[in-house]
């Protein structure tokens, strides 16, 4: 009982520092040495946006929950991986958060997109309510694929970021599909599909002409999410080297997954351990101050991050990548192709130029996101919800 009532402040002393090891530490495509760059490692980790359970936010849907404790961990991990994409998009991978230092407006625009209120693009309110269309009632636990599908739908309203979001299903990344998606210069169809929202809500307070030039450019920044199942009840060892390589790529957004029904946002690894941000801390919801400025310290994890053995990872995950330009995407494809040549590393997914002919059979996967087949596939990828409960009996 005592443990359950520990506050966030008392918890901070329980986190272990990084092990003194010659092994490099990889954080989202950056390589560090524990011996010479410990401060830089911690600054990089602290600079990631950290979303945890919150309490006392406005009721979801007007009458629903006012806290997501106990059910929102995967939704918070989805927010974290997507926030990292927005940070790369608007601030750059080199951007760092320093406590007490005045941040640029774009930083607050990114943070505001995730605040716990109904009109933020990627708020817990939006994710929970959009999930109803994916067959999840409000307050129900999500799997990695569900949260990816929901974020993709929400991104169409984020005209400021103008992202192309692709979810590669069936363990296959089709290059042709991605190029078609990213090279479409037409503004997102979804943005016009919601005229009921006021323009200031749609833009989260960003001026309307921001990003217009980018929207009309030839390549939309790509967020690529790949839901995977790397084994039945535990991760197959053959995938471990490939998973590590994902954190070494400069395009890495990390991985969402965790242990059965307990989600984490994995941002790197050292040796045989994954490094992650943990959403399982309940903090009070944050309100903008009198000046309209948002107190932001609770959105940054200011203690050493958590670690766990890679072997403990639940096999159901989603891997994320961000390609700001076409050159970034071409480079990512080359790295994935090289990865298939690494000895002892089993590919986690296939990279193909165009859709394999067997996909054209509607019983396999030529699906629109709203078809009943997609729902069936969704249930397969979310099977950790039911399967692990059954197995634990």
N, C-alpha and C positions, 0 to 999 in steps of 0.2 A: 504493500500500500504506500509506504514511504517513497519508493521509487517512482510511483505514478504521479506523485505530487511535486517532484523535483522541478524547479523552474529552469528556464533556458540558461540563466546565469550560472546556476550551480552545475549544469551539465557541461559547460564549456571547459571545465578543468579535467574532465574524464577523457578527452580526446588525446590519442597518442600522437606524438610528433612523427615526422617521417623517419623511417629506419635509416641508420647510418650504413649506406650500401653503395657499392661501386656501380650498381645497376642504374641506368638512366631513368629519370622520371619523365613520363610523357603526359602532357596535358593538352588535349585538343590540338594536336599537330605540332606542339612545341616540345623540344627536348631540353631537359635540365639536368644538372648534377646537384645532388643533395649537398655535397661538400662545399661547392663554391657558389651555389645559386639558391640557397634555401629561402632567402627573402623574396627573390623573384618568383619562386614557386608559389609561396603563400599569397603574394600580391596578385598573381594570375588567378588563383582559386577565389580569393576574396572579390575579385572584379566580376566574376560570373554573377548573374542575377539568381538569387536563391529564393525560391518560393516554397513556403511551408503551409501546413494547416493554419487557418485563421479562425477567430471567433468574433461574434458581434458585428458581422457585416450585414448589409441590407438583405432581407429574406429573398432567397432565390425564387423568382417567379411571383414575388409579392407575398406569398404565404408559405414558402418552403423553408428549408434549413437556413440558419444564420451562422452556421459553422460547418466546416467540412472535415472535422476531426473524425478519423476512423474510416472515412470512405474516399477522401479526395487525393490520396497520395499519388496515384497515377495521373490524375488531372494536373497536379502541381508539377510532376516530372515533365508532362507534355508542355506546360508553360515554360519550364526551364530550357528545354531543348529548342523551343521556338524563340524564346527570348535571346538565346545565343545566336540564332540566325538573324534576328533583328539587330543585335549589337554588331555583328559582322557587316550587315547591310548598311547601317546608318553611322556607326562609330568606328568600325574596323577592328580586326583581331588584335591590334597592338594597343587599343584603348585600355586604360586602367582606372579603376575607382580608388581614390585616395580619401580616407575619412576626413571630413571637414573641408575638403577642397571644393570650390564652386564648380559644378559640372555644367557642361554645355546643354543648350535647350534640347538637342536631339536625344540626349540621355533621358531627360524627363519625359519626352514624347514616347520613347520606348517603354519606360517604366509605367507610364499612364495607360499603355495598351493592355496591361495585365492587372490593374488595380481591381479590388473586389467590389465592383459595382456593375450594374446591368449594361451600361453603355460603353464599357471598355471592350475593344475588339476581342481580346483573348481572356476575358475575366472568367473566374470560376462559374459565374452566372451564365455567361454565353456558352461555355463548354458543356455545362450540365444540361442546359436547355436544348442545345443543338444535339446532344447525345440521345435525347428522346426519339429523334428521327432515326437513330441507329439502333433502336430497340433497348435503350438503357433508361430505366426510370431515374429520376433525380435522387441522388444519394446512393445509387448502386455503383459497385466497384467496376472500373474499366480495365481492359487489357491494353497492351501497347498499340494494337491495331486500331481499336475503337478511338483512342485519343488522337491517333494520327489522322484518321478519316475526318473527325470532327474539326481538327485544326485546319485541315485542307479547306473545308467548307467555310470556316470563319475567315480565312485569309482572303477570300474573294471580296470581302467588304473593306479590307485594309488597303485602300487606294494609295495611301501615303507610301507604304512599303512596296506595293506593286510586285508581289512575289509570284513566281510560278511554283506551285507545290505539286510534287509528283510522288505518289505512293506506289512503289513497285511491288506488285503482288506476285504470288506463285514463285517466289524466290528468283525472279527474273527481272533484270533491268534492261529495258528495250531502248537503245540509244535514239532510234528514229522517233519514238513517241516523245522523248524528252526534248529533242531538238524542235519538234513541231510545237510543243507547248511553250518553249522559251522564246521561239522566234516569232510567235504571234504578236504583232504590234498593236492589235486591237485591245483597248482597255478591258479588264475582266468583265465578263458578262454578268457575273454575280453581283457586282457593285450596283448595277442599274436595277437589279431585281428586288431592291428593298427601298422603294421611294418613301415608305412611311417614316424612315429615320430622318431626323433633321440633319442638315449638312454638317453642323458643328459636331454632332455625334459621330457621323461617318468619318470625319477627319480627326477626331480626338483632339480638337483644338489646333490642328496643323493647318496652315494656310492652303487653300485649294490648289494653288499653282505649284506647290512643292512637288517635285517628282514628275511633273508633266513631261518634261524633256526625256526623263528616263523611261516613262511609260511608252513613249513613242519610239524609243530606241529599238535596236534590232534584237537584243537579248534581254529577257527578263531574268533577274537573279533567281537562281534555282534553289529550292529547299527539297532535297531528296530524302524521303523516309522509306526504309525497307523493313517491314515487319518480317521476322524470321522465327523459325522454331528449330533450335539447335540440339535436338535430342527429345526424348520422350518425357522422362521425369527429372533428368539431370543433364547438364551440358555434356555433349560428346567431346572428349578431349581433343579429337582431331580438328576441332574448330578454333581451339584456343589461340594458336599462332595467328590465324587470320584475323580473329577479333582484336588481338593486340595491334596488328598492322593498321586497323581502322583508326586507332587513336594516334597513329604516327602521321597520318595524312593531313596536309595543311587545310584541307576542306572539311575536316572532322567537326561534327556538331555533338559528338558523343553518342551515348546509347541510353535508352530508357528501358527499364526492366527491373529485376530485383530478385527477391525471394518470393515463394508462393504468397500471393495476395499482399505483398508489401513492396511498394515500388521505390526505386532509387534512380537518380540521374548520374550516370557514370561519365566522368570527364577525362579519365586517363588511367594509367597503370604504372606500377613499379614492381619489377620482378614478377611474382605470380599473384600479385594482389591488384585488384581494381580500386581506383580512387573515385569516390562518389560524394555527391551532395544529397543529404537526407531530408525529405520533407516532413518527417515525423516529429515535429515540434509545433505546439499550438501557440501562436502569437496573436495579440489583439489586432483586429483590422486597423488599417492606417487611414486616417483622414487628412486631407490637405490642411496645412496650417492657415492662419489668418491671412498671411501674405499670398496664399495660393500655392506656396511651395510645399512639396511633398517630403515629409521626413523619410529618408531612404535607408537609414542604417540597418534596419531589420531585414532589408532585402539583400544583404551581403553577409556571407558566412565568415565570421572573423576569427574562427579557430581553425586549427589544422583539419583538413577534410577527413571523412571516414574512409576506412579501407576494409576490404573483405577478399577472401580467396576467390580467384576466378572459378575454381571448381564448384563453389557454392551458388553460382549464378543460376537463376531459374532459366530454363531453355527458351522461354518465350520472350523475345526482346524486339525492339525496333532500333535500327542503326540510322543515324542521321548525317547528312553531308550538306554543305552550302557551297554553291558555285556562283560567284558573283558575276563572272563573265564566261563567254563561250570558251576562252582559253583555259579557264579554271576547270571547266567540264571536260575538255579534251585531255587535260593533264590528269584528271581523276580517272578517266577511262584507261589511260596508259598505265597508271599505277595499279589498277585492278587487274589488268591483263598480266602485268609482271608478277602480281601476287599469286596468280595461278601456277607460276613456275617455282614458287618457294617449296622446298622439300618438307614434307611432314605437315603441310598446311592444307587442310581441306577447304575448298571455296565454300563460303556461306551462301552465295547466290551466283547466278549466272549473268554475264554481261553479253548481250547479243545486239547485233546491228538492227534487225527488224523482228517483228513479232513472229515467233515460230508458227508454222502452218497448223500445228495441232491446236493452237489457241483459237482458231477460227470456229471450232466446234462450240456452239453456245453452251453445251453441257460442261465444257471445261472452264473457259474463262473469258470469253469475249463479252465482258459485262459492263453495264453502266452501273455507277455506284449505288443506284437505288433499286436495282432489280432483286428479285428474290434469291437469285443465285449468289449475288454479292452478300446478302444476309447470311446465306448458308456458309459461305467462305469466312465471313466475319465470325460466325460462331466457332468455326474451326480454329481461327487464330486467337479467339478469346477463351479457348477451351480451358485455359488455366483456372478460370473462375470456378467451373464445375469440377474439372478433373481432380484438382488438388484437394477439394473438399471430400470427394469420394475416396481418394487414396488415403486420406488421413483418418478415415473411420477405423 
